Amino acid sequence: MTPHLLLPERPTTDPEPLAEYRARGGYTGLREAQQQGAAWLRAEVTQSQLRGRGGASFPTARKWELAAAATAERKFVVGNGGEHEPGSDKDRLLVQRHPHAVLEGLALAGLATGASQGYLYLIEDMHGPRAAAEQALHEAQAAGLLPFPIAIHLGPTTYVAGEETAALNSIEGKPAKPRKKPPFPGEAGLFGMPTTVNNVETLAHVAWIARHGGAAFAAIGTAESKGTLLFTLPDSVQRPGVHELPFGATYRQLIDGCGGGLRGGRTLRAILPAMSSAFLDAAHLDVPIAYETLRPLGTSPGCGGVKLVLDDTDVVAMTLQIAEFFMREQCGQCPPCRMETNQFVHMLKAVQQKKGPGYEDKIPKLAEFSRKKGFCSLIEMAAAPVTSAVKLFAADFAAAAGPAPMES
């Protein structure tokens, strides 16, 4: 039976009210952690092997240990719901439908790291999630459930505003642009103090772990990928939207089982696990979804915002659209990122204009030259889909580019 840790059932009212959340065990994990102490909670999360669900998949316990070990007069914790990757709706849905799970996880993260102030970071156009979070925060505060103050902060609609250090800048009242690292937020984050930033899906998992135990969470999934993941399926399937599956399931199970299959008898050519990941050939539909199985194939689950390449998809146009998004959304403060994202668009437009080959060598070289030269990972995120598309769909690109110019 498929475990549903985060989306057990649709609540009787949306968002899930406090009484309903508590009826299924909500806030018992927080109470247990307050009794057992921060070290106990960190040990449970270490045992769970939980990784961050924002896309980078960094081990949650390691991030917590950095902040917990820091000495400072104040510490902060931030729940990052700044979801703006096209094709991903899981953070919005989670905050809007189950806001108390997010708030409990945020309180637990603060308890584990010694924080005395928390923030739930959303984007200013998230009207439904904002209203749900405000209602849940009022309920939790009135019931005396939260161990420290939590505030809701709204960031701008730019893509990079969802990056963890950009979120910190926004909370401080500065432009929401990424900071150079190190120092990492666990060392010097909000107002120079140790700060833990976790994605809201990660925090909802923390609430489950505190209630059921790290061993129970680690029993779900694969050797290196534990628990469940939220996926967003596009309108090209029968049942689009957010679905939950354990690691170890396959994209075939996701598309055919959760999604009900493709509409109109279409044929699947490839999968883009998330817009900032590399394309995966349809021949790998039955490979288990896990960090350790997708890594050798050059990709990752990312944030689970799945895009599908169908039999009639113009892959050159799709790749150009993705490249144009990253070009528009890069913040402008890192010259290598500006250069890379602009050049990707320039070269892909040249392909569309049948200006001949050359792109197949230049695009990978440009991506390699720019790698790790930005304040954040947008350079790598922009390169992954473009470089993989050029390789996987080589025949499509060659046909679009036209023949090489004849020598005179």
N, C-alpha and C positions, 0 to 999 in steps of 0.2 A: 504494500500500500504506500502511495506517495505521501511523505510527511509534509505537512504544511505548518511551518513554524511561525511565519509572519502573517500569512493570510489564511487563518484557520477556517473562518466562515465570514460571509458578509454580515456586518453588524445589523441589528434590527433598525437602527438609525445610523445615518452617516453624517458626522463621524461617530465612532464608537464611544458611548458615554462612559463615565467613570464607573458607574455601578456595573455595567456589563463587562468592562475590562477586569474589574476586581472579581467578578463572579467566575472568571476563567483563570484566576490566579494572579492577576495583575498586582504589582507592587509587593507581592510576597518575597520576591527575590531581593528587592531593595531592603526590606525589613530584615531579611536573613543576613545580608551583607553588612548592615549597620550593627548587627549583633556579633558577627564573626570577625569583622574588621577588614581593612583595605588589603592586607597581605593575602587573606583568604580569597578575596575576590580576584585579585591579580593571578593567584595560583589556578583558580577555576578557568579563567580566560586563557591562561597559558596552556592548560590541559586541553582546552577545546580546540586549539590551533586555529582560531578564528583569524581570517584575513580581512582587511578593509574592503568594503564593497563599493567604493567610489570609482574603482577602475584600476588603481595602482596595486592593489592586493597586498599591501604591506602588513606584516603580522601585527595584530592589534596589541598583543601583550608587550611586544618590544617597544611600541610607541608609548604605551602607558608607563613602562619601567623608566624611560628617559625622563618623563615629567615627574614621576614619583620620587626619583633619586635627587632631583634638583632642590636646592635650598633657596627659598625666596620668601618674602613677606606676604606675597599673594600668588595664587595660581588660578588659572582659568580653564574652562572646558567649553568647547564649541561643537554643537551638532550641525554638521554641514548638509543642508538640503538645497544648496544652490545648483540645482540640476538644469543644465541648459544644453546638453548634447542632443541634437535632433534625433528622434527615434527612441528616446528613453523617457518613460513616464513613471518609473517605479518609485522614485523618491516623492514625487508629488502625490501619487496615490497612497503611499504609506502614511505620509503626514496627514493627509486629508481623511483617510479611513480609520487609521489606528494611531492617533497622535499620542495617546498615553503610553504606548509601547516605546515610542521615541523619547518621550520625556523621562520615563523610568530608566531607559538606557543612558540618557544624558546624565541623570543624577548618579547612576552607578559609576560612570566613567569619572565623574568628578570626585566621588568618594574614593575610588581606587587610586587617584593621582594627587589627592589633597587639595582639590580646587575649592574655592569659596564663592565663586560666581560662575554662572553658566549662561550661554547664549545659544539660541536656536536661530541659525542663519538661513533665511529663505530669500527668494528673489522677489522683487517688488510686483511682478505680474502674477504671482502665485496667490490669487485671491481666495480660492477655496481652501488650500492648505493653510493659509494664514488664519482664516476664520476658525478652522478646526483647531489649530494650535492654540489660538487665543482662548477658545472655550475650554480646551483641556487644561491649559495652564491655570485658568481661573478655578476650575474644579479641583485640581491637585493642590493648589495653594490653600483654598478654603478648607480642604480636608486635612491640612497639615502634613502632607506626604513628602514634600520636597525638603531636603536637608540644607539647601542654600538657595539664594535667589536665582531665578532664571528669567532672562529677557529675550524677546523676539526682535531680531534685527533684519531689516530688509535691504538687500544689496541690489545693485543695478542689473539690468538685463543682459549685459555683455557676457560672452562665453567664459572669458578668463576670470570673471568675478567668482566663479565656482571653485577656482584653485584655492587651496587652503590658506596660503599666505595672503592672497588677494582678499579673501574673506576677512582676515584679520585687519588688513588695511581699511577695509570698508567699515568695520565695526569701530575703528579708531577715528573715523571721519575723513579718511584720506581716499584718494583715487583707488579703486579696486583693481590694482595691478599686482602681479606676483613679486615677491621679494627674492633676492638672491639668497641661496642656502649653501653652506651653513652661515649663521646658526639656524638650527631647526626650531620649529615652534616649541617643542618640548624643553628647549634650553632658553629661548628668548622669543616669546610670541606676542600676545596682546600687551601693549604698553611695556614691552621689554621683559615681561614675566613669563615663567614656564606655562605653556598652554597646550592642551591636548585637543586636537581636531579630529573628529570621527564622522564619517558619513552616516546619515540617519538610518540607512539599512543596517549598517554595522551596529549601531546603538540598539536597534530593535532586537537584533540577535543577542546582544549582551543581556538584555532583559530576560530573554528566554534561557540563556545559559545560567544566570543567577538563580532562576527558578528551578531548573531541571538538572543543572550540573554540567561541568565541562566534559565529563566522560560521555554523557548522553549525546552531546552535540558532536563530539569527535567520532561517535559510532555511525554517524550519517555522512555519506560521501565517499571519497577515495583516500588513498594514502596521504596525499599532500593537500587535498582540497576538501574541506570539511563543511558540513551543514548544507543549507539550500541557497539558491540564488534566485533573484527576481529578474525575469526577462520581459521585455516589451516586444510584442509581435506586431507587424505592420498590417495594413488593411488588405494585403494580398492573400491573407489566410481567412478561413471561415470565421474564426473567433479571435479577432485581434485584441490587443490590450495586454495587461500585465498578468503574467503567470509565474507560479513558483514551482521549481523542480530541484531535487537534490543534485549535488555534484555527482557525476558518474552516469547521469542520464545522457541521452544523445540529442543532437539537433533534429533527428528524425522523430524522436518521441515528443520533442517540443513542438515541432511544426504540425505533425500529423495527429498526435495525441491531444496536446493542449490546444493547438490552433485549429484542429479539425481539418487540416489539409489545405492545399492551395485552392483558390477560387477558380472556377471555370476550366478545370482540367489542365492547368498550366504545367510546364516542366521547369524544374529548378536546376539552374546551372551552378550557382555558387551562393555562399552565405557570407555576409559581413557581420561578425559577432557583435560588433559595436562600431560606430563610425570612426573611432580612433584606433581600431584594431586592423589587422591585415585580413584580406579575403581568404576564405576557406573553400576549396573546391567541393562540389556536391558529392564527389566520390568519398568524402570523409564524413558523410551524414551519420554514420554509425560509430564514429570515434567518441568515446566517453568525454563529456564536457568536464574538463579539469585543467588546472594550471599545468600539471606535469604531462598531460597528453596533448594539449594544444601548443605548448611551447616548442616541441620539436617540429611542428608544422608551421612555425613562424608567426603564430597569432596567440590571442588570449581571449577570455570571455569578456573582458572590459567591464563596462557597466551594464551589459546585457541588452542594450538597445539594438535588436537584430534588424538588419536589412537583408532583403532577398534579391538575388539576381535571377530573373526568369528568362524564358526562351526568347522573349521579345524585348528585353532590356537593352538599351543603347549603353554599353558599358563605358564607352569613351565619354559620353555626355554625363553619365552618373559619376565617373571619376572626376571630371571637371567641376561638377556641382559641389562635390565634397571639398576639392581643392579651393574653390572660391569661398566656401564657408570659412575655412581656416585662414585664408588670406584676409577676409573681412574682420575676423574675430581676434586675430593676434593683436596684442595691445600696443605694439610699436616701440617698446623700450629696448628690445634686443635686435641689433642689426642682422645677425645671422638668420633669425626667425623671419624678419621682414623680407630678406633676400630669398630664402628658401620658398616661402609660401607664394611670393609674387612670381618667382621663376617657374614653379610648378604650374601655375595658371597660364603663364606665357607659353610654356612648351605644350601643354595640353590643347590650348587654342590653336597652336600651329599644327598639331595633328588633325584637328577638325577642319582646318583650312587646306589640308592635303599638301603641306609643305615638305613632305618627304620624311625619311627616317632620321635618326640621330638621338631622338628622345630616349630610346631604350637603353642607351649608355649614360646619357647626361643625367637623367632623373635619379638613378641609384647613386651615382657619384656625388651629386648635390646633396642627397640625403645623408650619405656617409660623412661628407665634409662638415655638415651642419650639426651632426649628432652631439648632444650634450653641451651645446654652446648657448643655451638660453637659461633664463632664470627659472623657468618651469619646463614641463615636459611637452609643451605644445609642438615643439619642433619634431619630436618623435611621433606624436599623435598625428600630425599632418602627413608625415612621410609614410607611415605604415599602410594606409589604404592605397595611396598613389603608387608606391613602388611595387606592392603586391599585385595591383591591377595590371600594371604594365607587363609583369611576368606571367600571371595566370591567363590573361586575355590577350596574349601576344598576337594571335591571328586577327583578332578584332582591331587592335591598334594598327597593325600593319596594313590592313585593308583600308582603314580610315585615313592613314597618313599618305597613302598613294606611293607610287614608285619613286626611287631615288632620282635626283636630277641627272640628266645625261651629260656626260663629259663632252666638252667641245673639242 
